[in-house]
Amino acid sequence: MTSSPGAKTVVRPLNNKAQQQKRQPNPNSRRFSLRAVLLWLLLLLSAGLFLALAALPVGRLASAAISVGVVAAAFVLGRFAQRFWHARTLTVLLLAFVTFRYFFWRLTGTLPPVDDPVNFIPGVTLFAAEALSFVLFLTSLFVIIDPLAREPSEPTGDPAFWPSVDVYIPSYNEEPELLETTLAAAVCIDYPRDKLHVYLLDDGGTDQKLAHANPAQAAEAKLRRETLTALCERLQVTYMTRPRNEHAKAGNINHAFQKTSGDLVLILDADHVPTVGILKATVGFFQQDPGLFLVQTPHFFVNPDPVEYNLGTFERMPSENEMFYYSIQPGLDRWNGSFFCGSAAILRRAALEEVGGFSGDTVTEDCETALELHSRGWRSVYLPRPLIAGLQPETFDSFIAQRSRWTQGMIQLFLLKNPLFKSGLTVSQRLCYLSTMLYWFFWFWRPIFLLSPLCYALFGLEIYRINLPDFACFVIPHVFAAAFLSQFLHGRMRWPLFSELYEYLQSFHVSRAALATLIRPRDPVFKVTAKGQSVEEDGFSPLATPFIVTTLLLAAGLAMCAWRYSMFPEHRAAILPVAVWNSLSFLLALGGLAVVYERKRVRRQERFTVDRAAVLRFADGTSLDVVVADVSAGGVGLSVDPKWRELLGQPGTPVLTIAATETEAATTTGVRVSRLEMRGGELSVGAGFAPRDRQDIVEMARFVFGNSVGWDDFLDRKRVSAPTFFGGLLFFATRVVPRLGHVLLALPGALRRILTFQAP
């Protein structure tokens, strides 16, 4: 371990206090009472009756009438879901009933005969994909049927007796400027100074790297260690490294875990900047429940991912991750199944000691650690309050690298530590973990759903035996019920087609990593996700080839559907459903092309919109009221009365003082005015931070990331009411179509490279 000379280094041997505080599993927690047995029998009987009713064979018109009636009843009941929990449950069951009817009809009336292998094999493959997604549908319904909505829990009692907290910030190859922001914000956390210890865990400056056989790499590692040691000394935090780079992030954290002794551990990724109130909002949970091992909070991102950036949706609709953090995780929390997400989480040392620290058998050490502790009877809490601000991958290839690692880790967990067979878990926890892991098999069913209409359009195969009346009576009600159910459960967190677009964009490349993991589940190794990359010019991503080929195939499929419709009038009832299916797939494929044709994105500090009162004070004592319009780690955008233009245009470095509010203490930090321009009758001022000393650096971080009120407002602005299915299609088209002109111009060059096997 290496620490900065000026830092308060805390290296204490583990004591027995944590051992004494360990929660012993409750022997009654595994015992089935007579009441519980009767309840489960009643549930099983009700489920059996529900399935029997859904499977009743009736005619087309009767089935259509039932579906319409059920959806109408669900629509009425849904109006009372906010006031009555049972209304929410009944609404979900009614909509699920329509999907069950579709699935039973699909099983009994649409599969090709076994003696026709040319149609039967692809037909059964499609049905297997539907069946797997149907299982995910069922487990997901269970997970989110009754989500919890928790409020922050502040620590109570004498602060002298509050639990001590170690803040771990693991790092590998991040830039010092990025780390400085995170470290400065961590130092600002509002908590007793003698009980808060911040550690930078640097895996880029290990002894192993300093002794690298390549002199250039060894020198780079040495320079990194010296630079970060000086940074930690300046900010008065502890720099820590280790002898060897073993077991990736989990090994790095476990090394620090053995060298420190805080009662709680706060984990922050290198690019996850905490608010000052992160501990004040969470530590109280641990005081209230000695059996609690985890408080997880959401990952809030200040920059758009490649989909949001290239389609221009970042400030227009909820991000992809919001459905997970604000719908699924609260649902998991209901069943004591919310899990560790690798950062923005506080964990109890006593619980971690019970399992030997952070687990490292898979590349998703976070979820694996939670699984181990849940199986031992420990409990978790999810607080849906953004308390950190982080960065997402900015290029499509770094985005795919991140998602490939997540997919590999979840498949590893499914194979090596399957929750269905993991002793100690409750039934509900098994279903929660199973649902989470099953999602990461989307790479199997999404391409099948997308490309299946080509079997008929291009080759005339009948892998899904359907005609127009059946399509109207079974498929359309199912689609409407599924869309209504998604909107009902996920509210403003999920918009039509965009989840499908994310899955499609990941499927082709993630599938290779997934298949390799299925064959050799112990082989995957942890790879750090690159952050802060840039796209220097407009053009197709190096990973664009499968999306170009898929789009061309689906375009050919549409053309063939039109040809078959005109040439074979007697088959039009079968051709129309295929054409509709092919058209939706083609629209999704066009969305994929619009994303993988990446827009120029030069590296810069991401800004997000706020609305804060402030005072701009000059060295001579002059001051003026301003409004902070946007902030970033590098500076601020101000809205100022135009009469001050001449004053602001003079040379000098004013001091920006943020006015105190009920939720934020006053902060003061230096800024330098860099831009003046008129916008909408107001003077827009761009100012970069100009810290003069350590205190200014700390105050700068406190100002930008001091509280999450602005983050909540930013998220709420994006969470407008989700459009209807057709409204969602229209919005999707409006984001995709304007990009297609650039795509078509670049497509010939991309095709030449594909045909001649050239690199982009």
Secondary structure by P-SEA (a helix, b strand, c coil): cccccccbbbbbcccccccccccccccccccccaaaaaaaaaaaaaaaaaaaaaaccccaaaaaaaaaaaaaaaaaaaaaccccaaaaaaaaaaaaaaaaaaaaaaaccccccccccaaaaaaaaaaaaaaaaaaaaaaaaaaccbbbbbccccccccccccbbbbbbbbbccccaaaaaaaaaaaaacccccccbbbbbccccccccccccccaaaaaaaaaaaaaaaaaaaaacbbbbbcccccccaaaaaaaaaaaccccbbbbbcccbbbccccccccaaaaaacccccbbbbbbccccccaaaaaaccccccccccccccccaaaaaaaacccccccccbbbbaaaaaaaccccccccaaaaaaaaaaaaabbbbbbbccccccccccccaaaaaaaaaaaaaaaaaaaacccccccccccaaaaaaaaaaaaaacccccaaaaacccccccccccccccccaaaaaccaaaaaaaaaaaaaaacccccccaaaaaaaaaacaaaaaaaaaaaaccccbbbbbbbcccccccccccccaaaaaaaaaaaaaaaaaaaaaaaacccaaaaaaaaaaaaaaaaaaaaaaaaaacccccccccbbbbbbbbbbbbccccbbbbbbbcccccccbbbbbccccccccccbbbbbbbbbbcccccbbbbbbbbccccccccbbbbbbbbbcccaaaaaaaaaaacccaaaaaaaaaaaccccccaaaaaaaaaaacccaaaaaaaaaaaaaaaaaacccc
